[in-house]
Amino acid sequence: MIYKMRAKKVKIDLRPKIKIQVDSRTTITVRSMEAFKAWKERYPDATIIE
């Protein structure tokens, strides 16, 4: 028997990317402002880069 494998569907995420600078060396990318608020609680000096 011959089985054909299905190709995986590509999921496109249209949510905006928000870059956050936590400290002088660490940059994090998040997808929502709720995630930014969670990081802001841990690191009060966090700022949005883009």
Beta strands, then each sheet from edge to edge (+ up, - down):
strand 1: 18-21
strand 2: 27-30
strand 3: 47-48
sheet 1: 2+ 1- 3+
end
